[in-house]
């Protein structure tokens, strides 16, 4: 049975201006992952999120669940998709992605993060959008939230 990722990039634009504790510094939906055509490469799911991790990667963001401060738009999308059927729900910030060791390999030492989910893969458009938003709003104020079926 196939596993597919769904999710959304969110950003918190006013946090950089007013501070994270300001009442207007809330998360906003930026773009649905569906529009960025990530595909369903299991090695990428494994190294990024620990889903279908028969490769032995040390996942960057495994099992964090839906963020408690998720935007209303993200919550609506998650609930319309079928929250009861989702698994592996997690999130990761651009700051974490930028700091990750993209040369780290799987258990066999043959696949690196960069090879399976880096700039030359289907994940490149996701990273491009997140990078652009991070330049505008700060890397800690941009995150990717995903879930799997």
Long-range contacts (C-beta under 8 A, 24 or more apart in sequence): 2-40, 3-40, 3-42, 3-45, 3-51, 3-52, 3-148, 3-149, 4-40, 4-148, 4-149, 5-33, 5-38, 5-40, 5-45, 5-49, 5-51, 5-146, 5-147, 5-148, 6-33, 6-34, 6-77, 6-81, 6-86, 6-146, 6-147, 6-148, 6-149, 7-32, 7-33, 7-144, 7-145, 7-146, 7-147, 8-32, 8-33, 8-73, 8-74, 8-77, 8-144, 8-145, 9-33, 9-126, 9-129, 9-130, 9-133, 9-142, 9-143, 9-144, 9-145, 10-70, 10-71, 10-74, 10-142, 10-143, 10-144, 10-145, 11-133, 11-136, 11-137, 11-141, 11-142, 11-143, 12-137, 12-141, 12-142, 13-136, 13-137, 13-141, 15-137, 15-138, 15-141, 16-137, 16-138, 16-141, 26-69, 26-71, 27-67, 27-69, 27-70, 27-71, 27-74, 27-143, 28-71, 28-73, 29-71, 29-73, 29-74, 29-77, 30-129, 30-133, 30-142, 31-129, 32-77, 33-126, 33-144, 33-146, 36-125, 36-126, 36-129, 37-122, 37-125, 38-122, 38-123, 38-125, 38-126, 39-122, 41-116, 41-117, 41-121, 41-122, 43-106, 43-111, 43-116, 43-117, 44-116, 44-117, 44-121, 44-122, 44-123, 45-88, 45-148, 46-106, 46-116, 47-106, 47-111, 47-113, 47-116, 47-117, 48-92, 48-113, 48-117, 48-123, 49-88, 49-90, 49-92, 49-146, 49-148, 50-88, 50-90, 51-87, 51-88, 51-148, 55-106, 55-107, 55-108, 55-111, 56-106, 56-107, 56-108, 57-104, 57-106, 57-107, 57-111, 57-113, 58-104, 60-92, 60-96, 60-97, 60-100, 60-113, 61-90, 61-91, 61-92, 61-96, 62-88, 62-90, 63-88, 63-89, 63-90, 64-89, 64-90, 64-91, 64-92, 65-89, 65-90, 66-91, 66-145, 66-147, 67-91, 67-143, 67-145, 70-145, 74-145, 78-147, 81-147, 82-149, 83-147, 85-149, 86-147, 86-148, 86-149, 87-147, 87-148, 87-149, 88-146, 88-147, 88-148, 89-145, 89-146, 89-147, 89-148, 90-145, 90-146, 90-147, 91-143, 91-144, 91-145, 91-146, 92-143, 92-144, 93-139, 93-140, 93-142, 93-143, 94-130, 94-131, 94-133, 94-134, 94-139, 94-140, 94-142, 94-143, 94-144, 95-134, 95-139, 95-140, 97-127, 97-130, 97-144, 98-134, 98-139
